[in-house]
Amino acid sequence: MDDFLRLSADTARFTYGAPRAFAFGDDGRLLWFLRSTGPADASDSLWVLDTATGAETRLADPRQLCPPPGPGSRVGARSGPVPDGLPDDRRYALPLAERRLRERIRLVAAGIGSYALSGDGRSAVFALHGRLHRVTADTAGAAEAAGPGRPPEELPTAGPAFDPRPNADGSRTAYVTGDALHVTPGGRISPDDGARWGVAEFAAAEELGRSRGHWWSPDGQTLLAARVDESALQRRWFTDPAHPELPAEDFAYPEAGGPNADVQLWVLGPSGTRVRVDWDAEAYPYVSDAGWHAGETAAGEILLTVQDRLQRTVLLLSADPATGRTRELSRTEHPRWVDPMVPGTPARLPDGRMLTAADTPGGAARGLAVDGVPLTGDGIQVRRAAGVHGGRLLVEVGLRDPSGQQVLLLDPETGAATPLADGPGVNSVLADAGTLLLTRADADGIRRTVRTPDGREFTPADLSQPLPYRVVPVLERVTEHGVPTALVLPRGHVPGRRLPVLVDAYGGPGYQDVSAEPRRWQAKQWWADQGFAVVTVDNRGTPYVSPAFTHAVYRGFSEVTLEDQVAALHALGARHPDLDLGRVGVRGWSYGGYLAALAVLRRPDVFHAASAGAAPTDFRHYDTAYTERYLGLPQEEPGVYERDSLIPDAPKLTRPLLLTTGLADDNVHPSHTLRLSRALTDAGRPHRLLALPGVTHMTPGGTREKVMALELEFFREVLG
């Protein structure tokens, strides 16, 4: 590998040493976060910043708590010796449930992957290779040289612990082991009924934004717990061909058109009482959020958000923990689907009113409504409701170009907006009790500022590798649809020199490629410096332009995606004559891999070579919640699924195609790529296949960079 690829691999794409997973505690006086010691350190420690002094203290060092094992030692949930020769992430084994959850939330860091705060925010618990630890921060001693709090305490468990959660005062911790919910001190509190307790099922964690399955009541005595029955689901299997001595793994997968997990919510009381939360689960099977409302108006209330299978109706329900009876608080409906891209809604405000997402007439903007009354208009694209600050709503929005993001304060009565962070780049916010954490990401990097109610400011240390490139892509909106595009040229490019084009895009729902966030442009600049004009297009279906723009892929991915990519490429070629549209390659991963393969199969006149990684080649074999939201049920829309499948197109291949798949990918199962490869082989169409043993969807550990080097050789060979 060259220097950039090696540096990217060694620093996990320039993330090691950057603080992450921020959470305020103790009424804003503590800011908790995870960070490693620098760009060469993969192992995150738990830190706290005292907002009274700005002092940072490391509270838990994973190397001291759980030193790396030697060959043949027993670690984590593995029941036998760990074979030599395995990569570190397999030798230093995590409990299976935690490993899979890290895939769902796209977590690549080692060490302490996540933590949970007590209700008062003064203590935290975390699992480290199945062992459960608790640490307490002492605000009064935060400035002392010795650091705040006591050393981490290891808590007894019944087995490898997963997703620990402390109660209000930190005196008890709930955790999952062996698919059962336990409390320490105490013991097992879920029944042995064959179901999984206290966890989020695949669909919730991967597609609905809910990665947890148990919640403490505000008084710390009672638990709300998810019961997940996956017995009706098909099983999917993995095996590592490089290590045939290891047994295969399997997991339950909700395939489009098939059964989902049966998810129930139960209230588990301190004396062994169990009350089931009652709602119409047949009509609304998806639980996208749940928890206890800790506001002054209803301290003992359970709030849950449920959706119908096609996600056209979202209900916010209130549940009585004593009886399990529910009542509807708000209803959000859309004839296509209720877009899940407004985190923080629906929600109950401190005064008891309901905050919901609401599209403006005609689908020009995604806004907010309070008790059904619109609060924002067409000029504000709401992206996240971040809480309440000084009596006003704290929201992240798009005001200008979709590549940027601003932070506003909204008056909940009038909708009057006051800018809080409206500079260039992507601005975001975290707030608690008047203290703010403001983050700005732009071409000059990522900067974070803690701002206290009395006006003091602190900057959490960022120890990550400085970004190699300062990239300022050429951003343009093209075609009659105003499609966002970006163009990155080689540094030092001489106008008049014709360049082969590399389309490097995702193109799918739920992810924005053309953004001012600087880390995502580093690899694109590297590609450009290899001699390409790198083009990125956010076609219709991607978020943050408008609801109508996003909903354009209703009942069909392929036509709209490809139409916009082709039209945008031609528009950019007309504006930038150095783009040689006679030599166009396309690359992508996941939906981007689907786009890449689709491009050369259906438009070989425009795209001359493709590298398609982890492509979902037939959405009949992808998961329920994602696929059915856009395409409907395959039993009801067979033509839609057939049109969007790549398998029937295999005999049409005339251009060079490199297919890549990770053989441990539990998101886009390797069978997707292998089915297309088999169809191509059956049709006599030459292609290349790169199968990566032990590699997951996230391509961690430098795999992504190694694949990029191979892709570069491929494109240089076939594009000339």
VMD Tcl script that draws the C-alpha trace (Angstrom):
set ca {
  {0.00 0.00 0.00}
  {1.05 3.58 -0.57}
  {1.53 6.08 2.26}
  {-2.05 7.40 2.32}
  {-3.66 3.97 2.32}
  {-1.30 2.77 5.04}
  {-2.02 5.85 7.18}
  {-5.77 5.46 6.63}
  {-5.60 1.80 7.65}
  {-3.41 2.42 10.70}
  {-5.69 5.18 12.02}
  {-9.06 3.55 11.18}
  {-9.70 6.22 8.53}
  {-8.40 9.01 10.81}
  {-10.74 8.24 13.73}
  {-8.39 6.78 16.36}
  {-7.75 9.41 19.01}
  {-10.87 11.44 18.19}
  {-13.34 11.80 21.07}
  {-16.75 10.22 20.50}
  {-19.90 8.97 22.27}
  {-20.41 12.17 24.26}
  {-22.99 12.29 27.06}
  {-23.65 14.92 29.70}
  {-24.14 13.90 33.32}
  {-24.79 15.44 36.71}
  {-26.94 18.25 35.28}
  {-24.35 19.27 32.70}
  {-21.41 19.39 35.09}
  {-19.78 16.29 33.60}
  {-19.14 15.50 29.95}
  {-18.42 11.81 29.43}
  {-16.80 10.49 26.26}
  {-14.64 7.75 24.75}
  {-11.20 8.34 23.23}
  {-7.99 6.45 22.63}
  {-4.57 7.93 23.42}
  {-3.71 8.86 19.86}
  {-3.87 8.04 16.14}
  {-1.98 4.76 16.54}
  {-4.10 3.55 19.47}
  {-7.17 1.52 18.55}
  {-8.37 1.02 22.12}
  {-10.86 3.58 23.48}
  {-10.78 4.57 27.15}
  {-13.58 6.21 29.14}
  {-12.98 9.88 29.96}
  {-14.82 12.68 31.72}
  {-14.47 16.46 31.34}
  {-15.40 18.61 34.33}
  {-17.23 21.61 32.89}
  {-16.40 23.62 36.04}
  {-12.67 23.50 35.28}
  {-12.21 22.03 31.80}
  {-10.04 19.26 33.26}
  {-10.13 15.88 31.52}
  {-9.57 12.63 33.39}
  {-9.36 9.08 32.16}
  {-11.60 6.97 34.36}
  {-11.12 3.56 32.74}
  {-8.24 2.19 30.68}
  {-9.20 -1.07 28.94}
  {-5.60 -2.31 28.83}
  {-5.37 -2.22 32.60}
  {-8.78 -3.78 33.11}
  {-8.48 -6.57 30.55}
  {-4.98 -7.12 29.13}
  {-4.88 -8.72 25.65}
  {-4.78 -12.52 25.85}
  {-1.98 -14.69 24.60}
  {-2.34 -17.52 22.08}
  {-4.49 -20.37 23.31}
  {-6.02 -18.38 26.18}
  {-9.72 -18.27 26.94}
  {-11.41 -14.90 26.51}
  {-14.90 -13.45 26.21}
  {-17.66 -15.86 25.28}
  {-15.49 -18.35 23.39}
  {-15.69 -21.72 25.08}
  {-12.40 -23.17 23.86}
  {-8.83 -22.14 23.11}
  {-8.38 -19.37 20.58}
  {-6.41 -20.70 17.58}
  {-3.19 -19.02 16.52}
  {-3.22 -17.16 13.23}
  {-6.60 -15.47 13.64}
  {-6.86 -11.69 13.23}
  {-6.92 -9.72 16.47}
  {-10.68 -9.13 16.39}
  {-11.26 -12.89 16.30}
  {-8.54 -13.84 18.81}
  {-9.57 -11.18 21.30}
  {-13.17 -12.42 21.21}
  {-16.23 -10.36 22.10}
  {-19.51 -11.91 23.19}
  {-21.41 -12.76 20.04}
  {-24.29 -10.37 20.83}
  {-21.88 -7.46 21.28}
  {-19.98 -8.27 18.10}
  {-23.19 -8.24 16.10}
  {-24.46 -5.06 17.74}
  {-21.19 -3.33 16.80}
  {-21.96 -4.25 13.19}
  {-25.44 -2.78 13.52}
  {-24.20 0.56 14.89}
  {-21.06 0.60 12.67}
  {-18.59 0.62 15.54}
  {-14.98 -0.27 14.67}
  {-13.11 0.96 17.77}
  {-11.57 -1.54 20.16}
  {-11.45 -1.22 23.93}
  {-14.56 0.23 25.54}
  {-17.10 0.28 22.73}
  {-19.94 1.95 24.61}
  {-21.08 2.87 28.10}
  {-24.30 3.81 29.89}
  {-24.80 6.46 32.56}
  {-26.82 6.20 35.73}
  {-29.89 8.40 35.96}
  {-27.96 11.05 37.86}
  {-25.09 10.93 35.36}
  {-22.44 10.47 38.04}
  {-21.50 6.87 37.32}
  {-21.18 4.69 34.25}
  {-21.11 1.00 33.44}
  {-19.59 -0.77 30.47}
  {-18.82 -4.26 29.27}
  {-15.28 -5.13 28.23}
  {-14.89 -8.51 26.55}
  {-17.85 -9.80 28.52}
  {-16.72 -8.45 31.90}
  {-18.87 -5.82 33.58}
  {-17.33 -2.69 35.11}
  {-18.66 0.35 36.95}
  {-16.88 3.66 37.48}
  {-17.90 6.76 39.42}
  {-16.89 10.36 38.76}
  {-16.48 12.71 41.71}
  {-17.26 16.21 40.47}
  {-15.72 17.91 43.48}
  {-12.39 16.22 42.91}
  {-12.26 16.52 39.16}
  {-9.41 19.00 39.16}
  {-7.19 17.03 41.47}
  {-4.07 15.57 39.98}
  {-5.06 12.11 41.05}
  {-8.28 12.41 39.06}
  {-11.89 12.11 40.09}
  {-13.74 9.13 41.39}
  {-12.67 5.65 42.36}
  {-10.94 3.02 40.24}
  {-13.29 0.95 38.09}
  {-15.03 -1.82 39.96}
  {-15.71 -5.18 38.32}
  {-19.23 -6.37 39.03}
  {-20.21 -10.04 39.32}
  {-22.20 -11.48 36.42}
  {-23.80 -14.79 35.51}
  {-21.89 -14.93 32.22}
  {-20.40 -12.68 29.51}
  {-22.25 -9.37 29.93}
  {-23.81 -7.42 27.08}
  {-25.44 -3.95 27.00}
  {-25.29 -3.11 30.74}
  {-27.54 -0.31 31.98}
  {-27.39 1.22 35.50}
  {-30.45 2.41 37.39}
  {-31.04 5.97 38.59}
  {-28.45 6.08 41.37}
  {-26.11 3.45 39.94}
  {-26.76 0.96 42.74}
  {-28.05 -1.78 40.39}
  {-27.12 -2.71 36.85}
  {-29.18 -4.64 34.33}
  {-27.35 -6.61 31.64}
  {-27.93 -9.41 29.16}
  {-26.14 -12.74 29.09}
  {-27.20 -15.83 27.20}
  {-30.27 -13.99 25.85}
  {-31.56 -13.52 29.42}
  {-31.92 -10.28 31.37}
  {-30.12 -10.13 34.71}
  {-29.59 -7.56 37.45}
  {-26.54 -7.20 39.66}
  {-26.82 -7.37 42.60}
  {-29.64 -9.81 42.18}
  {-29.96 -12.35 39.43}
  {-32.00 -13.37 36.44}
  {-35.30 -11.49 36.12}
  {-36.53 -12.69 32.72}
  {-38.34 -16.02 32.36}
  {-36.77 -19.00 30.62}
  {-39.32 -19.21 27.80}
  {-37.11 -19.67 24.73}
  {-37.22 -15.99 23.74}
  {-34.43 -13.41 23.80}
  {-34.89 -10.82 26.54}
  {-33.51 -7.30 26.86}
  {-32.11 -7.02 23.32}
  {-32.99 -5.27 20.08}
  {-33.88 -7.52 17.18}
  {-32.04 -7.24 13.85}
  {-34.62 -5.00 12.16}
  {-34.72 -2.53 15.05}
  {-30.95 -2.24 15.40}
  {-30.12 -2.18 11.67}
  {-33.02 -0.19 10.23}
  {-35.18 1.48 12.90}
  {-32.58 3.24 15.05}
  {-33.22 1.25 18.25}
  {-30.16 -0.63 19.45}
  {-31.24 -1.44 23.00}
  {-33.86 -3.63 24.62}
  {-34.21 -2.68 28.32}
  {-34.84 0.53 30.24}
  {-34.88 1.40 33.96}
  {-37.75 3.35 35.48}
  {-36.89 6.79 36.90}
  {-37.04 5.46 40.46}
  {-34.56 2.68 39.61}
  {-36.84 -0.14 40.79}
  {-38.54 -1.44 37.65}
  {-37.38 -2.47 34.19}
  {-39.11 -2.19 30.84}
  {-37.80 -5.06 28.73}
  {-38.19 -6.26 25.17}
  {-39.07 -9.90 24.61}
  {-37.93 -11.06 21.16}
  {-39.14 -14.33 19.66}
  {-37.22 -15.14 16.47}
  {-38.40 -18.74 16.10}
  {-40.34 -18.01 12.90}
  {-37.36 -16.44 11.12}
  {-35.06 -18.22 8.71}
  {-31.49 -18.87 9.81}
  {-28.50 -17.58 7.91}
  {-25.11 -19.17 8.25}
  {-21.46 -18.15 8.05}
  {-18.29 -20.13 8.00}
  {-14.72 -18.95 7.62}
  {-13.07 -20.94 4.78}
  {-9.66 -19.82 6.03}
  {-10.32 -21.56 9.36}
  {-12.25 -24.78 8.69}
  {-11.52 -25.92 12.24}
  {-13.97 -23.31 13.59}
  {-17.70 -24.06 13.73}
  {-20.14 -22.14 11.56}
  {-22.22 -19.32 13.03}
  {-25.89 -18.73 12.37}
  {-28.35 -15.95 13.11}
  {-32.02 -15.16 12.60}
  {-32.69 -12.96 9.58}
  {-35.97 -11.20 8.64}
  {-36.02 -11.55 4.84}
  {-38.32 -9.30 2.80}
  {-41.80 -10.73 2.59}
  {-41.14 -13.21 5.38}
  {-41.85 -13.16 9.10}
  {-40.43 -10.59 11.46}
  {-39.42 -11.22 15.04}
  {-42.33 -11.11 17.46}
  {-41.47 -8.18 19.76}
  {-43.28 -7.58 23.04}
  {-42.59 -5.13 25.86}
  {-42.91 -6.20 29.49}
  {-42.70 -4.33 32.79}
  {-40.61 -6.38 35.22}
  {-41.21 -5.28 38.80}
  {-38.90 -5.63 41.81}
  {-41.07 -8.28 43.46}
  {-41.23 -10.50 40.39}
  {-44.38 -8.99 38.90}
  {-44.67 -8.99 35.11}
  {-47.04 -6.80 33.11}
  {-47.22 -6.91 29.33}
  {-47.54 -3.59 27.50}
  {-50.64 -3.92 25.35}
  {-50.94 -2.37 21.89}
  {-52.12 -3.66 18.51}
  {-48.84 -5.40 17.67}
  {-50.36 -7.15 14.68}
  {-51.12 -3.80 13.03}
  {-48.00 -2.07 14.43}
  {-45.26 -4.72 14.75}
  {-42.22 -2.42 14.78}
  {-41.07 -0.82 18.05}
  {-38.73 1.96 16.96}
  {-38.32 3.58 20.38}
  {-39.29 2.98 23.99}
  {-38.47 4.22 27.46}
  {-39.75 6.01 30.53}
  {-40.84 9.62 30.54}
  {-38.98 11.36 33.34}
  {-40.59 14.78 33.00}
  {-42.44 16.55 35.79}
  {-45.88 15.87 34.30}
  {-45.79 12.06 34.24}
  {-42.78 10.57 35.98}
  {-44.13 7.04 35.90}
  {-45.18 6.95 32.27}
  {-43.84 4.64 29.56}
  {-43.57 6.07 26.06}
  {-43.20 3.84 23.02}
  {-43.13 4.51 19.29}
  {-44.61 1.83 17.05}
  {-45.03 1.52 13.28}
  {-46.99 -0.56 10.84}
  {-45.02 -2.98 8.67}
  {-44.86 -0.67 5.63}
  {-44.07 2.30 7.94}
  {-46.82 4.55 6.64}
  {-48.16 5.20 10.15}
  {-46.12 5.97 13.27}
  {-47.82 6.12 16.67}
  {-46.48 7.56 19.90}
  {-48.19 5.69 22.73}
  {-48.34 6.20 26.47}
  {-48.44 3.06 28.61}
  {-49.47 2.64 32.24}
  {-46.77 0.44 33.84}
  {-49.24 -0.91 36.38}
  {-51.74 -2.25 33.86}
  {-49.93 -2.24 30.50}
  {-52.80 -0.34 28.88}
  {-51.81 2.16 26.19}
  {-53.33 5.28 24.70}
  {-52.40 7.17 21.55}
  {-50.60 10.48 22.00}
  {-49.75 11.28 18.40}
  {-50.13 9.81 14.92}
  {-47.89 10.59 11.92}
  {-48.96 9.30 8.50}
  {-47.67 9.42 4.93}
  {-49.08 7.70 1.82}
  {-45.60 6.44 0.87}
  {-43.66 6.08 4.11}
  {-42.98 8.12 7.22}
  {-39.35 8.98 6.80}
  {-37.22 7.96 9.80}
  {-34.70 10.76 9.28}
  {-35.90 13.12 12.07}
  {-34.41 11.70 15.27}
  {-35.94 13.13 18.40}
  {-39.50 12.83 17.12}
  {-42.15 11.99 18.08}
  {-41.61 13.19 21.65}
  {-43.36 14.74 24.61}
  {-42.13 18.21 25.48}
  {-41.58 19.25 29.13}
  {-44.96 21.05 29.16}
  {-46.74 17.89 27.99}
  {-47.32 18.91 24.37}
  {-46.38 16.57 21.52}
  {-43.53 17.29 19.09}
  {-43.83 15.51 15.75}
  {-42.25 15.66 12.30}
  {-44.50 17.21 9.65}
  {-43.81 17.73 5.94}
  {-44.82 21.07 4.49}
  {-47.50 21.05 1.75}
  {-46.14 19.61 -1.49}
  {-43.24 17.88 0.25}
  {-40.88 20.85 -0.11}
  {-39.48 20.64 3.42}
  {-39.43 18.39 6.46}
  {-40.55 20.38 9.46}
  {-41.86 20.16 13.01}
  {-45.30 20.47 14.54}
  {-46.36 21.00 18.15}
  {-49.68 19.34 18.98}
  {-50.28 19.09 15.24}
  {-49.71 22.80 14.54}
  {-46.87 23.37 12.00}
  {-43.93 25.21 13.50}
  {-41.59 25.54 10.50}
  {-42.00 26.34 6.81}
  {-40.38 25.59 3.46}
  {-37.15 27.44 4.27}
  {-36.06 25.03 7.03}
  {-35.24 21.35 6.45}
  {-35.31 19.81 9.93}
  {-32.84 16.96 10.43}
  {-32.89 16.36 14.19}
  {-34.72 17.56 17.27}
  {-31.92 17.81 19.83}
  {-33.88 18.79 22.94}
  {-34.89 21.95 24.78}
  {-32.51 24.78 25.69}
  {-33.59 27.90 27.54}
  {-37.25 27.17 26.91}
  {-36.76 26.86 23.15}
  {-36.41 23.85 20.87}
  {-32.88 22.95 19.86}
  {-32.85 21.67 16.26}
  {-30.32 20.71 13.61}
  {-31.46 21.91 10.20}
  {-30.47 22.61 6.62}
  {-30.97 26.23 5.64}
  {-28.89 26.58 2.50}
  {-27.05 23.97 0.45}
  {-27.86 20.39 1.54}
  {-24.15 19.72 2.14}
  {-24.19 21.94 5.23}
  {-26.07 21.84 8.52}
  {-26.94 24.54 11.03}
  {-28.22 24.64 14.62}
  {-31.22 26.78 15.50}
  {-33.27 27.64 18.56}
  {-37.01 27.58 17.76}
  {-39.70 29.27 19.79}
  {-42.25 26.47 20.40}
  {-45.10 29.01 20.32}
  {-44.29 31.07 17.21}
  {-41.63 29.10 15.35}
  {-39.31 32.12 15.43}
  {-35.76 30.91 14.72}
  {-32.54 32.12 16.33}
  {-29.23 30.86 14.90}
  {-27.00 29.13 17.42}
  {-24.40 27.69 15.03}
  {-24.95 28.69 11.42}
  {-21.44 28.89 10.00}
  {-20.17 26.86 7.05}
  {-19.87 23.09 7.32}
  {-21.85 20.58 9.33}
  {-22.84 21.93 12.75}
  {-24.31 19.71 15.46}
  {-25.20 20.03 19.14}
  {-25.62 18.14 22.41}
  {-27.25 19.88 25.38}
  {-28.07 19.34 29.03}
  {-29.13 21.76 31.78}
  {-27.92 24.79 29.84}
  {-24.52 23.36 28.90}
  {-23.83 22.84 25.20}
  {-21.41 20.77 23.16}
  {-21.17 22.37 19.71}
  {-19.36 20.57 16.88}
  {-18.42 22.02 13.51}
  {-16.99 19.92 10.67}
  {-15.70 21.56 7.51}
  {-12.72 21.49 5.15}
  {-10.42 22.62 7.99}
  {-11.32 19.68 10.23}
  {-13.60 18.93 13.15}
  {-13.78 21.31 16.12}
  {-15.74 20.79 19.35}
  {-16.59 23.43 21.94}
  {-18.19 23.02 25.37}
  {-20.13 26.15 26.33}
  {-21.39 26.52 29.91}
  {-24.39 28.62 31.02}
  {-22.06 31.31 32.40}
  {-20.25 31.67 29.06}
  {-17.07 29.70 29.69}
  {-15.77 27.54 26.83}
  {-13.61 24.41 26.73}
  {-12.36 22.22 23.90}
  {-12.19 18.45 24.42}
  {-8.80 17.28 23.18}
  {-8.76 15.61 19.78}
  {-5.73 13.32 19.51}
  {-6.50 11.92 16.07}
  {-4.25 12.06 13.03}
  {-4.55 15.42 11.23}
  {-6.32 14.90 7.92}
  {-3.78 14.59 5.08}
  {-5.80 16.65 2.63}
  {-7.76 19.87 2.78}
  {-10.44 19.05 0.25}
  {-12.80 21.66 -1.15}
  {-14.92 19.79 -3.68}
  {-16.74 21.66 -6.42}
  {-20.38 21.48 -5.29}
  {-23.12 21.94 -7.87}
  {-26.85 21.25 -8.14}
  {-27.70 19.84 -11.57}
  {-30.65 18.62 -13.67}
  {-34.25 19.75 -13.29}
  {-34.35 17.90 -9.95}
  {-31.56 19.97 -8.35}
  {-29.44 16.87 -7.70}
  {-26.45 17.59 -5.40}
  {-23.08 16.70 -6.94}
  {-19.44 17.04 -6.03}
  {-16.31 17.02 -8.19}
  {-12.81 16.38 -6.84}
  {-9.85 16.87 -9.19}
  {-6.19 15.88 -8.69}
  {-4.20 18.39 -6.68}
  {-2.27 20.50 -9.12}
  {-4.52 19.57 -12.02}
  {-3.68 21.50 -15.17}
  {-6.81 22.69 -17.00}
  {-7.06 21.16 -20.43}
  {-5.79 17.76 -19.36}
  {-8.51 15.19 -19.94}
  {-9.16 12.85 -17.03}
  {-10.93 9.51 -16.79}
  {-13.95 9.79 -14.52}
  {-14.56 7.73 -11.39}
  {-18.11 7.89 -10.04}
  {-17.74 7.18 -6.31}
  {-21.19 7.24 -4.75}
  {-23.67 5.52 -2.45}
  {-26.95 6.71 -3.89}
  {-29.28 4.89 -1.51}
  {-31.88 6.00 1.02}
  {-30.70 7.11 4.45}
  {-27.20 8.31 3.61}
  {-25.93 11.62 2.27}
  {-22.65 11.48 0.32}
  {-22.33 15.15 -0.66}
  {-21.66 16.63 2.76}
  {-19.20 19.15 4.18}
  {-17.95 16.55 6.71}
  {-14.21 16.44 5.89}
  {-13.22 12.82 6.61}
  {-15.37 11.39 3.82}
  {-13.42 13.41 1.21}
  {-9.99 12.06 2.12}
  {-10.31 8.82 0.13}
  {-11.93 10.68 -2.77}
  {-8.94 13.03 -2.94}
  {-6.63 10.02 -2.96}
  {-8.56 8.58 -5.89}
  {-8.34 11.92 -7.68}
  {-4.57 12.06 -7.13}
  {-4.28 8.70 -8.89}
  {-5.42 10.49 -12.05}
  {-9.22 10.51 -11.90}
  {-11.89 13.17 -11.87}
  {-13.95 11.87 -8.96}
  {-17.67 12.51 -9.21}
  {-20.19 11.99 -6.40}
  {-23.93 12.28 -6.99}
  {-26.71 12.25 -4.39}
  {-29.54 11.06 -6.63}
  {-33.19 11.27 -5.70}
  {-33.96 8.93 -2.82}
  {-31.11 10.25 -0.66}
  {-31.95 12.46 2.34}
  {-31.88 16.15 3.22}
  {-32.94 17.80 -0.05}
  {-36.70 17.56 0.50}
  {-39.29 14.92 1.38}
  {-40.43 14.80 -2.25}
  {-36.84 14.25 -3.37}
  {-36.42 11.39 -0.89}
  {-39.77 9.77 -1.70}
  {-38.95 9.57 -5.43}
  {-37.72 5.95 -5.01}
  {-41.11 4.75 -3.78}
  {-41.77 1.37 -5.40}
  {-38.53 1.28 -7.33}
  {-34.83 1.89 -6.73}
  {-33.13 1.16 -10.02}
  {-34.82 3.49 -12.50}
  {-34.57 6.72 -10.49}
  {-31.10 5.96 -9.14}
  {-29.61 5.26 -12.56}
  {-31.52 8.03 -14.34}
  {-30.18 10.68 -11.95}
  {-26.63 9.34 -11.97}
  {-26.51 9.40 -15.79}
  {-28.16 12.83 -16.10}
  {-25.88 14.34 -13.46}
  {-22.77 12.87 -15.06}
  {-23.72 14.33 -18.45}
  {-24.49 17.70 -16.87}
  {-21.10 17.81 -15.17}
  {-19.37 16.72 -18.39}
  {-20.95 19.65 -20.19}
  {-19.76 22.09 -17.50}
  {-16.27 20.61 -17.04}
  {-14.67 19.71 -20.38}
  {-11.71 17.99 -18.68}
  {-14.01 15.09 -17.75}
  {-13.45 12.35 -20.33}
  {-16.87 10.72 -20.55}
  {-15.43 8.09 -22.85}
  {-13.64 6.56 -19.83}
  {-16.00 6.30 -16.86}
  {-15.58 3.89 -13.98}
  {-17.97 3.51 -11.07}
  {-17.34 2.10 -7.60}
  {-19.39 1.69 -4.44}
  {-20.11 -0.41 -1.38}
  {-23.46 -1.72 -0.11}
  {-26.16 0.25 -1.97}
  {-23.26 1.91 -3.76}
  {-22.16 -1.55 -4.88}
  {-25.68 -2.14 -6.20}
  {-25.45 1.17 -8.07}
  {-22.05 0.24 -9.55}
  {-23.18 -3.14 -10.86}
  {-26.48 -1.68 -12.06}
  {-24.62 0.99 -14.01}
  {-22.51 -1.36 -16.15}
  {-25.30 -3.89 -16.61}
  {-27.95 -1.43 -17.82}
  {-25.99 1.56 -19.14}
  {-22.76 0.22 -20.64}
  {-22.92 3.13 -23.09}
  {-22.21 5.49 -20.16}
  {-20.24 3.40 -17.64}
  {-17.24 1.45 -18.88}
  {-16.10 -0.48 -15.77}
  {-17.40 -1.09 -12.26}
  {-16.20 -2.24 -8.85}
  {-19.23 -3.42 -6.86}
  {-18.70 -4.22 -3.19}
  {-21.25 -5.90 -0.88}
  {-24.03 -5.24 -3.38}
  {-27.60 -6.31 -2.50}
  {-28.16 -7.90 -5.90}
  {-31.74 -9.07 -5.26}
  {-33.80 -7.19 -2.68}
  {-36.07 -10.20 -2.22}
  {-33.22 -11.48 -0.05}
  {-32.60 -8.26 1.92}
  {-34.26 -7.42 5.24}
  {-37.90 -6.59 5.85}
  {-37.83 -3.15 7.48}
  {-35.55 -1.46 4.95}
  {-36.75 -3.11 1.76}
  {-40.49 -3.09 2.36}
  {-40.44 0.58 3.43}
  {-39.52 1.53 -0.14}
  {-40.54 -1.39 -2.36}
  {-43.54 -2.86 -0.53}
  {-44.14 -6.54 0.10}
  {-42.70 -8.82 -2.60}
  {-45.93 -10.82 -2.59}
  {-47.85 -7.65 -3.52}
  {-45.21 -5.99 -5.73}
  {-43.46 -8.83 -7.60}
  {-42.80 -6.64 -10.63}
  {-41.02 -4.03 -8.52}
  {-38.65 -6.58 -7.05}
  {-38.00 -8.18 -10.42}
  {-37.15 -4.80 -12.01}
  {-34.77 -3.93 -9.19}
  {-33.00 -7.32 -9.21}
  {-29.63 -7.52 -10.95}
  {-29.77 -11.26 -11.52}
  {-31.85 -11.13 -14.76}
  {-29.36 -8.59 -16.17}
  {-26.38 -10.95 -15.91}
  {-26.42 -12.01 -19.60}
  {-26.18 -8.33 -20.62}
  {-22.75 -7.71 -19.08}
  {-20.28 -6.37 -21.66}
  {-18.07 -4.23 -19.42}
  {-15.37 -5.20 -16.88}
  {-16.90 -5.90 -13.46}
  {-15.12 -6.56 -10.17}
  {-17.37 -8.07 -7.46}
  {-16.24 -7.96 -3.82}
  {-17.86 -9.47 -0.74}
  {-16.92 -10.10 2.87}
  {-17.67 -13.69 3.78}
  {-18.65 -12.64 7.35}
  {-21.06 -9.90 6.23}
  {-24.32 -10.31 8.19}
  {-25.88 -7.18 6.67}
  {-25.56 -7.83 2.93}
  {-24.98 -11.57 3.10}
  {-22.25 -12.86 0.73}
  {-24.92 -14.91 -1.02}
  {-26.00 -11.69 -2.79}
  {-22.67 -11.38 -4.58}
  {-22.35 -15.11 -5.12}
  {-25.79 -15.32 -6.73}
  {-24.83 -12.64 -9.25}
  {-21.47 -14.29 -9.88}
  {-23.20 -17.60 -10.53}
  {-25.67 -15.96 -12.93}
  {-22.79 -14.30 -14.79}
  {-20.93 -17.60 -14.97}
  {-24.03 -19.42 -16.21}
  {-24.43 -16.76 -18.90}
  {-20.77 -17.04 -19.91}
  {-19.99 -13.47 -18.93}
  {-16.40 -12.92 -17.69}
  {-16.05 -11.04 -14.41}
  {-13.77 -10.92 -11.37}
  {-14.68 -12.03 -7.86}
  {-12.89 -11.01 -4.66}
  {-14.14 -12.99 -1.64}
  {-12.75 -11.85 1.72}
  {-12.74 -14.50 4.49}
  {-13.66 -13.23 7.94}
  {-14.49 -9.72 6.68}
  {-17.72 -8.00 7.74}
  {-19.75 -5.26 6.09}
  {-17.63 -2.56 7.75}
  {-14.33 -3.82 6.24}
  {-12.32 -3.02 9.40}
  {-8.65 -3.55 10.16}
  {-7.30 -2.02 6.95}
  {-9.33 -4.26 4.65}
  {-10.97 -1.30 2.96}
  {-7.60 0.17 2.03}
  {-6.30 -3.14 0.69}
  {-9.39 -3.45 -1.48}
  {-8.89 0.13 -2.73}
  {-5.37 -0.75 -3.87}
  {-6.76 -3.70 -5.83}
  {-9.52 -1.55 -7.28}
  {-6.94 0.97 -8.46}
  {-5.07 -1.75 -10.37}
  {-8.37 -2.88 -11.86}
  {-9.44 0.56 -13.08}
  {-5.99 1.41 -14.43}
  {-6.02 -1.79 -16.43}
  {-9.52 -1.54 -17.86}
  {-9.83 2.23 -18.35}
  {-6.32 2.77 -19.69}
}
mol new
graphics top color blue
foreach p $ca { graphics top sphere $p radius 0.5 }
foreach p [lrange $ca 0 end-1] q [lrange $ca 1 end] { graphics top cylinder $p $q radius 0.2 }
display resetview
